[in-house]
Amino acid sequence: MKERTPRNRTLVVYEDETDVLMRQTISLGAPSAPNEIEDRLIHQDLFSCIDFLPNIFIDLAIIDPPYNLNKKFGNNKFSKRLSKNPFLLSFRRISCW
């Protein structure tokens, strides 16, 4: 395994853990009540499930952030300003921060 710097907080799933972990995950296809998804792992593209998550529900989300903050990806444009970014506004709706 690649040696990481002491401050690196990368999460690693080893090959022998993948099947066990994936069996514990869910995907959302409709709006969900908090008791249906509480303490569950959702393995899904955030754009395809964000509308199905309850308001002020998420304590921790592990997502691949938009690194190119001034670049357009399909119909989505990421920017550094929360007030102008629909993706970040949607994420704020579901998060507890």
C-alpha positions in Angstrom: 0.0 0.0 0.0 1.1 3.5 -0.8 2.6 5.4 2.2 0.5 8.4 3.2 1.4 11.6 4.9 0.6 11.7 8.6 -2.2 14.2 8.1 -3.9 12.3 5.3 -7.4 11.1 6.4 -8.2 9.0 3.3 -10.7 6.3 3.9 -9.5 3.0 2.4 -11.7 -0.1 1.6 -9.6 -3.1 1.0 -10.5 -5.6 -1.8 -11.6 -8.3 0.7 -13.9 -5.8 2.5 -15.7 -4.6 -0.6 -18.4 -7.3 -0.9 -19.3 -7.1 2.8 -19.5 -3.4 2.7 -21.6 -3.2 -0.5 -24.2 -5.7 1.0 -24.7 -3.1 3.8 -25.5 -0.2 1.4 -28.8 1.0 0.0 -29.8 3.2 -2.9 -32.8 5.6 -2.9 -35.4 5.7 -5.6 -38.1 7.7 -3.8 -38.4 10.1 -0.9 -37.4 8.5 2.3 -38.4 9.0 5.9 -35.6 9.4 8.5 -36.4 6.1 10.2 -36.0 4.3 6.8 -32.5 5.4 6.2 -31.1 6.3 9.7 -27.7 4.6 10.4 -27.6 3.3 6.8 -24.9 3.7 4.1 -26.2 5.1 0.9 -24.1 4.2 -2.1 -25.3 6.4 -4.9 -24.5 9.4 -7.0 -25.5 12.4 -4.8 -27.2 14.1 -7.7 -29.5 11.1 -8.1 -30.6 10.8 -4.5 -30.3 14.3 -2.9 -34.0 15.1 -3.6 -35.0 11.9 -1.8 -33.3 12.8 1.5 -35.2 14.4 4.4 -34.4 18.0 5.4 -31.7 18.5 8.0 -30.8 14.8 8.2 -27.2 14.3 7.2 -24.5 14.5 9.9 -21.7 13.1 7.7 -21.4 12.7 3.9 -18.4 11.3 2.2 -18.6 12.6 -1.4 -16.2 13.3 -4.2 -16.2 17.1 -4.1 -16.1 19.3 -7.3 -12.4 20.0 -7.6 -12.7 22.3 -10.6 -14.7 25.0 -8.9 -15.1 27.2 -12.0 -15.8 24.4 -14.5 -19.0 23.3 -16.0 -19.9 19.6 -15.9 -22.9 18.9 -18.1 -25.7 21.1 -16.9 -24.0 21.6 -13.5 -21.6 24.5 -12.8 -19.7 24.6 -9.6 -18.5 27.8 -8.1 -17.0 29.0 -4.9 -20.0 31.0 -3.9 -22.7 29.1 -1.9 -25.3 31.6 -2.7 -25.1 31.0 -6.4 -24.5 27.2 -6.4 -27.7 25.1 -6.7 -25.8 21.9 -5.7 -24.4 23.4 -2.5 -27.8 24.9 -1.7 -29.4 21.5 -2.0 -26.7 19.9 0.1 -27.2 22.6 2.8 -31.0 21.6 2.9 -30.2 18.1 4.0 -27.2 18.7 6.2 -27.2 19.6 9.9 -24.7 22.5 9.5 
